[in-house]
Amino acid sequence: MEATCFLAELEKYVQMGWAIIPIKAGGKEALVKWAQYQRIAPTLEQVLDWAERFPDCRWAVITGEVSGIMVVDCDNPTALQAAEALGITSSVSVTTPHGNHFFIVYPKTVRLEKQLVVMDQKGLTGHR
C-alpha cells in the first residue's frame, strides 16, 4: 500500500474513535506500552509518530469501551454455532487460520462473558 494511502487509513481509524497501536509484524506483541490506551485513545499525532518509528509494523485496535468495539474470536465450529445462536456474528469480520474474528459494537450495558464460555472474546483489555 502506498505510504500516503496507508497514513490516510490510520487517520480514518483514529477519526472513527478507535484506539490503535503498533504491533510487531508477524506477531501480537505491542511495540509501545499500551495500558494507558485502554482508557484513552492515542492522538493522531501519536499514531503518525509510531508509523514513522515503526514503518514495518502491523496495527491492532484496542477493544472495549475505549474503541467502542468488541471482537468475538470463534476458533472452532462449536464457538461459531454459539456466536450465531447468540446473534453476535457480524458482516465486519476477519478470517483467521483457525476461524473468524467478528467485530461488534461494544455492549455498554450488557455483560456477555457468561454466554461466551466457548468463544474467546476481547472486550475489556485486549487488542486485535
N, C-alpha and C positions, 0 to 999 in steps of 0.2 A: 504494500500500500504506500502510495506517495506520502512523504512526510507532512505536507500541508493538509492533506485529506485526513491523515491519522490524527493530527492535532485537533482538527475540527471535530472528529469523533469524540475525542477526550472531552472537549469543551461541551459537546452535546450531553454527555453523561453527567457532567458537573451541573449543567443547567437543569437537567431532569431531577437534580437533588440527590443523585447517587454519590455515596462516599466510595471513591475508587482509590486503590493503592497499587503500586507496582509489586509484582511478584517475580520470582526467579523463573526464567524461561525453562520449560520442561519440568516444572515442579509447582509447589504451592507455597513455598517459603516467601514470606513478606520481605521486601528489601528495605523497608522502613519500619520503625516502631509504630504500631498501628492501634494500640489500645485506646488512645485518645479519640481516634476517628470512629470508634463505636458509638460515641455520643455526639460528636460534632464533625460534619463532613469537611474534608480538606478544601481549601480555596482553589480556584482555578490557577492562581499563581503557584501554589504548592504543586499541583498536578503537573503543570508545564515545566517546573523546575525538575521534578522527578523524571519526566520524559526526556529531558536533556541529560540528566545524570545517569540514567539507566536506559540507553537507547535500544537495547536488545531485550528488554523485559517484556513480560506479559502483564495484563491488568486484571485485577479482581475487584468485585464490588462487595463491600461490607454489607451483610444482610442485617435485617432488623429494622427497628424504628428509625434509625438514622437515615436509611435509604428508602424506607417505605416498602421494602420487598422482603419476601421470604423465598427460599429455594427448597423445594422438596426433591430429594435425591432418591430415585427409585432404581435400585441396583439389581432387582430380580423381578420375575413375573408376579410373585405374591405382593411385593411392595407396589407394583404398578396397579394391580387389581384393587388394593386397598385405597390408593390415591384416587382411582376412578370412582370407587364406591362413595368416597367422601366428597367427590366433586372438586378436588383440588389439583387436577391437572389443568394445564393451560396451553394455549397456542404459542406462548412465549416459552420456548424450551431449547435445551441443548442436548444433543445425543452424545453420550459418553461411551467409553469402551465397555462399560458394564450396564448401561441402561439410559436413563434420562434425568435431567435436572429440569424441573418445572418452576418457573418464576411466577410467583403470585403476589398480590398486594398483601402487605404485612397486616395481619389481623390485630388491630389495636385493642379490641375489646374481648376477643375470644381466644382462649388458650387451647392450642391444638396438641400439645405434647402427649397427652394420654391417648389420643386417637392415632398417633403416628409411631406406634411402637415398632412396626415392621419397616418403617422408612427412616432414612436419615434426613433430618430437616435442619437447615441452618437459618435461624431466625433471630436469635438473641446475640450471639457472639461470634459468628463465623464469617468467612468470606468465601466466595466462589468466583 
